Amino acid sequence: MSGPEPRPGSRPVNAVKRAWRRRRRSEPPALIRTPRPSLTYRLISYLLVFPIYRLLFRGRTAGNGQVPLEGALVVVANHGSHLDPPLLGHALGRPVAFMAKAELFRVPILGAIIRACGAYPVARGASDREAIRTATDRLEEGWAIGVFIDGTRQPDGRVNNPQAGAALLAARAGAPLLPVAIINSHRAMGPAGTGLRLLPVHIRIGTPVPPPVSRRRADLDVATAACQEQINALLDQGLVQPQSLTSARGPDALPPSGADPGH
């Protein structure tokens, strides 16, 4: 015996429901929940990074109003020195997670601190695919992920040979890319190992770039080139002048940076 005939119109309705369920499952959870800075993160930012950035390096930040404070975000920056990760995480007003070697998490105290600050472990010798998968998991939890687009420190501090990894992360998670220029860090503490120089280090934040429309290499290259162009253009503007600063921090922002007049 055959079953009852489906009601007229039931098949299209069911198809729509199935498509909606698939769409709901594919939406990154980051759109509805975003981790808040932990107490450890705030203490480190207030007591360590803040005075280093603002006092030692006379730090200023421009463009804080461009930073999405909710949802997954791929922060794409140039890379000139080891100063870049903590300064970038402090200046954006929301926690930024960076990849760190797995063995660092086994160091007493240090492991707990970097974990609380959002760092995620990647085993030495891990494949690029494993690193991408780990970073994607973080994005789906609502984190902002920091990616240095050249993959390694550059002697001139510019974006010279951008890699497509950041764009691939954005495509996988449906997250926007945020170009950020870190000015002068390569001169303050560059890869040449010339020692620490107390020069001004400023940060300019660009305009978010939509995620690539697909994971095809051509689409990834378009987004990567857009980030490179923005970052190098921001670097060309030079140090942030006081008259160009505007206060644009959200209610959950971390300690005031140079983007706040009067501080």
N, C-alpha and C positions, 0 to 999 in steps of 0.2 A: 504494500500500500504506500502510496505517496503521501507526503505530509500535506498540511493545509496550504493552499495557495497564498503567497504573500500578498498583503494588501497593496492596492495600487499606490505607487509612490514610495513604498517602504524601502526599496533598494537604494534609491538616491539619498534618502534621509540617513540610512545606515552608513552609506559611503561617506557622507559628510561628517557623521559622528566619528567614524574611524579616522578620517583625515584630521579632525580636530584633536582627537586623542594623541595621534602621532605628533601633531604640531605642539601640543602641550608638553609632551615628553621631550621634544627636541629643544624647547626653550631653556636656556641656561638658568639654573636656580639663582645665579648671581643677580638676576634682575629683581629679585624680591628680598634678598637678604645680603647684607654687607657687614663683614666683621668690623668691630669697633676696636680702637687702639687699646691694648692691654695696659695695666698699670705699669708693668715693666717698660713697655714701649714709651709711655709718656714720661716716665722718670728719666730714661736714657735721653729722650729728645730734649727735655727741659734742662737736665743737669749736665749733659755731656755735649750733645751735638749742637744745641742752641748756642752756648757760649763760644764753641769752636767756630761755628759758621758766622755768627754775628760779630764777635769781638776779634778773634784772631784773623779771620779772613774778610772782615767787613762785608759780610754777605748781604745781598739784596735779591729780592725775587720780584719779577714782573709777570703778570698774566695769570694770577691765581684764580681769577674768575672763569678761566677756561677749563678748570679741573672738574670733571664730574665727580661728585662726592659719594654717589651711590652706584652700585653695580660693578660688574667686571670691567677692567680697564687694562690695556697694555701700554705701559709708559715706555716710550722709545727715546733713548738719549745717546748723545755722543759720549765717548769714554776717554778721558785723559789721565786719570790717576785713581789710586785706591781711595781717595776722598769721596769719589762720586756716589757710591751707594748710600752711605748715611746722610750726606747732604741732600741728595735727591729725595730720600724718604722723609726727611724733616720738612723740606720746603714746600711740598705739595699739599700738606694739610690733611693727608689721609695715609694710613699705613701702605707701604709698598714692599712687596715680597720679592726677594732676590734669591737666585740659586746659590747654594753653598755646598762645599765638599762635605760628604757624609761624615768624614772623620772629625770634622769640627764639632759635630753634635755630641761627640763622646768626650769632649774636653769638659771637666767640671766647671761649673759656673758659666763659662762661655757658651756651652751648648744650650743651657737653659735660656740665656739672654737672647741669642740669635733666633731661637725657636719662638720666643715670646714676641720678637720683633718681626715675625712673619717669614723668616728665611725657610727654605725648604731644601731637604738634602737630596743630592744626586751623587751616586757612587762614582768613585774614580774609574774612568774607563767606560762609563755608561754610554750607551748609544744615544745619538741625537733623538731617536724616536722615543726612548725612555724619558729623556729630559723634557721633551715636548708633552708627553702624556702627563708627567708630574705637574708641569706648569698649567696644563689645561684643567687638571683637577682643582688647582688653586683658584683659577678663574671661575670655575663653576661654583666655588664656595663664596664668590663675591669679592675676591681680592683684586687689588691692583698689582700687576706683575711688572717688575722692572726689567727691561732688556736693553743692553748696550748693543746698538745695531751693527757695529763693526765686529763684535765678538771679542775684541781685545783692545787694549789701550793704544791710542794713536799719538805719536810724538807731537803732532801739530794740533791735537785736540779736535780735529774736524771729523766729519763722516766721509770716509774715503772709499771704503769697500763694503757697502752695506750688505748684510745677509738677510735672507727671506724668512728667518725663523720667527721674528715678531709678527710679520704679516700672517704666517701660517697659524700662529696661536690665535690671532684675532679672528681669522676665518673659522677655526674650529669652535671657538666659544661665542662667536657673534658679538665680539666686544670691540669698541672703538680703539684706535691707536692715538696716543697723545704724544706729539713730538715735544721734546724738551732739550734746550741747549744749556750746557754747563760751561760757563765762560771762565777761562783762565786756570782751571784746575790742572791742566797739563803743565803749566808754568810753575804752579805752586808746589806740585809734587808729581813730576812727570815720570814716565816709564824709563827715562835714561838714568834714574837713580842719582840725581844731582843733589838730593837732600830737600828739606822742607824750606820753602820761601813764603813768607807771610804777605802774599799779594792778595788783592781783592779777588774773591771768587763769587760770581753772580750767576743767577739762573733766570732764563727767559722761557716761559711756557707758551707753546703754540696753540693752534686751533686743532681740535680733534679731527682725525681722519676716519671716515667710515670703514668698517671691516671689509675686506675683499669680498666680492660677490661669489667667489668660489675658491677652491683650493688649487685651481690650475696655476701653473707657474706664471703665465702671463698676467693673471689677476694679482698674484702675490707681488710680482715685480712692479706693477703700477702703484700699489699701496706703499711698497718699500721706497720707491723713487720719490713719492710725495712726502714721506717722512724725511728722507735725506735732504730734499730741497728746502723744506721748512727749517730743519735744524741748522743747516749751514747759513740760511738767510738770517736766522736769529743770532747766530754767532757773529755775522757780519755787522750787526747793529752795535756790537761792543758792549761795554759795561752799562749797567742800568743807571740812568741819571735820576736823582731824587725827585725832580719835578714830574717824571713820567710814572711814578708809583701811584697805585690806587689800592685802597683797602677792599679786598674782595673775598675774605675768608668766610667760610660757612660756619654754622654754630658748632660743628664738631671738629673744627680745624685744630691742629696742634699749635705749639707756641708761635707767637707772632714772628714773621720773618721781615725782611726789609721791604716787603710789599705793604707794610702797615705804617703810614706816616704817623709820626708822633711817638714811635717806640724806639 
